[in-house]
Amino acid sequence: MNQPATVTFRVPDSLVVAREALARRAGGAILTVKHTGIQSHAKSDGSPVTAADLASNALILEGLTELLPHVPVLSEEG
């Protein structure tokens, strides 16, 4: 039986570091909202969304667009 070919991708270290920093900034935005009290409202599909969701989503979208301008980004809140 033939085994499928293995493909390995190497992510540049600088990109890993940049994504980690972006995740930390988004986490900071979530904690800021948490300390002020989290309230949610319903999206059009009835699922909840908070200011923390929206703030972290905005930071992540902006950061990924800056890091990888030619890669489309999909997000739950976007």
C-alpha positions in Angstrom: 0.0 0.0 0.0 1.4 3.4 -0.9 1.8 5.9 1.9 0.7 9.5 1.1 3.6 12.0 0.7 4.6 13.9 3.8 4.8 17.7 3.3 6.5 19.8 5.9 6.2 23.5 6.2 8.6 25.6 8.2 7.2 28.8 9.6 9.9 31.5 10.0 10.8 32.2 13.6 10.1 35.9 13.1 6.5 35.0 12.2 6.1 32.8 15.2 7.3 35.5 17.5 5.1 38.1 15.8 2.0 35.9 16.1 2.8 35.2 19.8 3.0 39.0 20.4 -0.3 39.5 18.6 -2.0 36.8 20.7 -0.6 38.4 23.9 -2.0 41.8 22.8 -5.4 40.3 22.1 -5.3 38.6 25.5 -4.5 42.0 27.1 -7.6 43.5 25.4 -9.7 40.7 26.7 -8.4 41.2 30.3 -9.1 44.9 30.1 -12.7 44.3 29.2 -12.9 41.6 31.9 -11.9 44.0 34.6 -14.6 46.5 33.6 -17.3 43.8 33.6 -18.4 41.6 30.7 -21.8 42.0 29.2 -22.9 40.2 26.1 -25.5 40.8 23.5 -26.9 38.4 20.9 -25.7 38.3 17.3 -28.1 37.8 14.4 -27.8 34.0 14.8 -28.6 34.3 18.6 -25.1 33.5 19.8 -23.5 35.8 22.3 -20.8 38.3 21.6 -19.0 40.5 24.1 -16.9 43.7 23.9 -13.9 41.4 24.7 -14.7 39.3 21.6 -14.9 42.3 19.4 -11.8 44.0 20.8 -9.6 40.9 20.5 -11.0 40.1 17.0 -10.1 43.6 15.8 -6.6 43.4 17.1 -6.0 40.0 15.6 -7.5 40.9 12.2 -5.4 44.1 12.1 -2.2 42.3 13.2 -2.6 39.3 10.8 -3.4 41.7 7.9 -0.2 43.6 8.7 1.9 40.4 9.0 0.5 38.5 6.1 -1.1 41.1 3.7 -1.7 38.6 0.9 -3.4 36.0 3.0 -7.2 36.3 3.5 -8.3 36.2 7.1 -11.6 34.7 8.3 -12.8 35.1 11.8 -15.9 34.4 13.8 -16.6 38.1 14.5 -15.3 39.3 11.2 
